[in-house]
Amino acid sequence: MVWNNWAFCKTGPVEMIYKYVDGTVTVTVKLEKTTKRSTFVSVAADFQGAYRLGSNENKVACQSKFALEDQILAVAGASDAK
């Protein structure tokens, strides 16, 4: 999976000439027992991009597109309550 599918990093005018070099994500998974046979699962992802120009590097907070969170929930076997 490509970073661009997971997050959008909005940069200022100066950082637009910088090159994206790396990204990090911190994922928080929260499990809450709701009944004897079910558990509520929530996933949150905090993305940060690193942009570099020469020896200057800036870290930029990025917005999630929620694709990574959806993938984690799908692997965990989440189902929509209908």
Secondary structure, 3 states (H helix, E strand, C coil): CCHHHHEECCCCCCHHHCEEEEEEEEEEEEEEEEECCEEEEEEEEEEEEEEEECCEEEEEEEEECCHHHHHHHHHCCCCCCC
